[in-house]
Each structure stands twice: as structure tokens, then as C-alpha cells.
């Protein structure tokens, strides 16, 4: 793990611990890479609750309750599905915070509408039994591994930004 990822994970750990929160993940195109980065930090069991690698559409539906109709209507790589993944993780864990990532890491699988490097993210937060999510789509570039690493970095950076006073929720 490179020094910038180590620093990001340490910041995330400190933020979650300071706020008495734990995190759970739903990963598709990153295939568990984000969970691996988070658990590389010793003591992560204090704030990392669990991760779901929901690579197939069936896994998204069966493991975290993403509606088949959402996948049919919008496709697995969509903000709608990413939000459902972020919500589903929170409904199927004890965590208060979630990250969901779904995208096309390549080199194949892209289309004109959904090119290689398109990644949809969602972040969820459970407060008082209510789940709020926000989502965003990014176009990343590079080879498969680079896209997956960029997705992990962006997911953490964006979650951390939600904890800063200037962030709006």
C-alpha cells in the first residue's frame, strides 16, 4: 500500500473513531480492494464492520437486497444501483457509515454510454434509524488496476470530505 493510501486510511480511522462510527462496504468493480486497504491498518476491527463483494448482479440482489428492477432499468453501473448498494449494506450490517462502488474497470465491458473507467459511488449514513445516501459518478482513466486504485482513493476522500465543517449533507 502506498503512503498516500496509508495516510487516507489513517485519517478515515481517526475520523470514524472520533465520531464513534463503524463502516461497511459494498464493492463491485474494486472486488474487495477497498476492504483490503482498510484492513491493512492494524486495529481496523475497531471501526471496520464488514465488506460485501457483490460483483455479480445476483450477488447485489441476494447479499444486500438491491432490487432486480433497479438493475434492469438503470444497469449495474449507475448511481441508482450504487445508492441501493450503500443502503443495502447498512440494512445488512451494524455499521453507521457505508461506501458502495460499482463501475467498469476494463479493459473490456465499456459502451458508448458507459465507457471503461466510469465508476459510480454512493455513501450512506444511518442516523436515528434513517438512512441517507448521496452518490456521484466519476470518469477515471488508466489501466484496470489504476482505475480500481483511483476508485478506492476517491471513495475515501469523498467520505472524509463529508465530515468537514464545510461539507453539506
N, C-alpha and C positions, 0 to 999 in steps of 0.2 A: 504494500500500500504506500502510495507516495505521500510526501509530507503535507501537501495541501489537503488531501483526503483525511489524513490523521488529524489535522487541525480542525477540519469541519466536524468530524465525528466527535472530537473532544468538546467543541462548542455546543453541539447538539446534546451531548450527555449532560454537560453543565446546565444547560437551559432546561432540559426535562427534569433533572433532579431538583433544581431550584424551584420549579413550579409543581413539584410532586406529581409528575405525569409519567406515563409509560407510552410506548409507541408500538404499533403493529403495522405490518406492511402487506401489500398485495402487489406482486411483481409478475409481469408477463415478459416483455422483451428483455428485461435485465436478468431474468432467470435465477433470482436469488443473490445476485451480485451485491445489491444494496444491503441485504441481510448479512452477507459475509463481511462487508466493510464495517457495519455497525458492531458485529460480534467479534471483530478483530481487536476491539478495545477491551482490555481486561476490566471486569466489573460491569459489563454491559447488561448482565442479568438484572441489575437494579432498575433499569429503565427500558430495556428491550423486552417486549412481551412475547411476540411471535411474528412469524412471517409466513405468508402463503405464496407459493409459486404457482400461479394459475395461468400456465402457458397456453393451454387449450381453451376453447370456448366452453367445453363441457366442464372443465375444472373451475372456470369462473362461475358457472351456474351452480354446480354441485357443492363446491367448497365455501363460497362466500355469498351465494344467493343472487348473483346477477341475473336479471330476468332475460330469458331467451329472446323475448320480443325486443328488448333494447339492442341486443347484439344483431338481431335480424334487421332492425330498422336503421341503426347507425353504424354498424360494424364494430368489431372488437377494438379497433383503434379509433376511438372517439372520446371526446370529453364526457359524453353521457355515460359511456361504459366505465371510464376512469372514475367518475363520481360514484357510480354504483359499487365499484370495487372498494373505494375508500369507505363508503357507508357499510358495505358488507363485512369488511374487516373489523370494524368497530362493533358490529352486531354479533360477531363470532369470536370476540376476544374480550379481555378485561381492560384493554388499553383505552386511553382517553384521546389519543392522537393517532392519525394514520396517514400513510403515504401510499398512493397507488400509481403504478407506472404501466402503460401499455403503448406499444409502438412498433415500428418497423425498423429493425436494426440492420437488415440487409445481409448479404449483398443483393439478394433477390426479394421478391414479395411486394415490391412497390408498384404503385399505379400512378396515373396522371393525377388523380385526386388525392392519393395518399402515397407520396413518394418515400423512398428509403430515407430514413433519418427523421421522419415525422414521429414525434413522441407526445402522447397525451398524459398529463399528470393530474392528480387530484390529491388534495389534502383534506383530511377530516378532523373534526374536533367534537368530542362528546362533552357537553356541559349540561348538568341537571337533566339527564336522560334525553336530551335533544341533540341530534347530530347535524352539524353544519358542515358543508363542504364548499370548496372552491376548486376550480380547475383551470388549466391552461394548456395550450398546445405549443410546442416548440419544433422548429425545423433544425435538426442537428446535422453535422456533416462529418465525414471521415469514414473509416472502415467500421466493421461491426463492433469490434472491441472499443473503439473510440466513442462510438455513439452510445454504447451501454455505459461507459465510464462517465461521459458527459451527462447522461440522464441521471445517474446517481448523484453527481455533484449538484446539478441544478435542483433536484428534489430536496436535498438537504438545505441548500442555500435559501430556497424559497420558503421552506418551513421555518427556518431561523428568522427570516425577514418578518414573518407573521408575529413574532414575539417582540419586535422592536416597537417602541412607542409611536413611531410614525406610521406603522403599518395599520391599515384599515381592514376591518373584518366585517 
